[in-house]
């Protein structure tokens, strides 16, 4: 995942977005930069979508791991764990 600094220095281009009037008015009244706020929201949505995609793509392996762990226990037991 890219850092915030990388995103801030990336090339920008104008786009059209549809935002509720009341939301935009409140953002303006609070001096919130709507473009930056939208970008942060989009980045969060991308992160969430990638996480969901990873879970979908790895669901079979995760189930297999959990089944094995339930059957055989953890592969390693830390020294601090109760034996």
C-alpha positions in Angstrom: 0.0 0.0 0.0 1.3 3.4 -0.8 2.0 6.0 1.9 0.0 9.2 2.3 3.0 11.2 1.1 3.2 9.2 -2.1 -0.5 9.9 -2.7 -0.1 13.6 -2.0 2.7 14.0 -4.6 0.9 12.0 -7.3 -0.3 13.7 -10.4 -3.9 15.0 -9.9 -6.6 15.4 -12.4 -10.1 16.9 -12.1 -13.1 14.6 -11.9 -16.8 15.0 -11.5 -18.3 13.7 -8.2 -21.9 13.8 -7.0 -22.0 14.9 -3.3 -25.1 15.8 -1.3 -25.6 19.5 -1.0 -25.8 19.5 2.9 -22.5 17.5 3.1 -20.7 19.9 0.8 -22.1 22.9 2.6 -21.0 21.7 6.0 -17.6 20.8 4.7 -17.2 24.3 3.3 -18.4 25.9 6.6 -15.8 23.9 8.5 -13.0 24.7 5.9 -12.7 21.0 5.0 -10.9 20.5 1.7 -13.6 18.4 -0.1 -11.1 17.0 -2.7 -8.7 15.8 0.0 -11.5 14.4 2.1 -12.9 12.6 -1.0 -9.5 11.2 -1.8 -9.0 9.9 1.7 -12.5 8.3 1.6 -11.7 6.7 -1.8 -8.4 5.3 -0.5 -10.2 3.8 2.5 -12.7 2.2 0.2 -9.9 0.8 -1.9 -8.2 -0.6 1.2 -11.5 -2.3 2.3 -12.2 -3.7 -1.2 -8.6 -5.1 -1.4 -9.0 -6.7 2.1 -12.4 -8.3 1.0 -10.8 -9.5 -2.3 -7.9 -11.1 -0.4 -10.3 -12.8 2.0 -12.4 -14.1 -0.9 -9.3 -15.3 -2.8 -7.8 -17.0 0.3 -11.0 -18.4 1.8 -10.2 -22.0 1.0 -6.7 -21.8 2.5 -7.9 -20.0 5.6 -10.5 -22.7 6.2 -7.9 -25.4 5.7 -5.6 -23.7 8.1 -8.3 -23.3 10.7 -9.4 -26.9 10.3 -5.8 -28.1 10.8 -5.3 -25.9 13.8 -8.5 -27.1 15.4 -7.4 -30.7 14.9 -3.7 -30.5 15.6 -3.3 -27.3 17.6 -0.8 -24.5 16.8 2.4 -25.4 15.0 4.4 -23.5 17.6 3.7 -22.9 21.2 5.3 -19.8 22.7 7.4 -20.1 25.9 5.0 -17.9 27.8 1.9 -20.0 27.0 0.5 -22.5 29.5 1.6 -26.0 28.6 
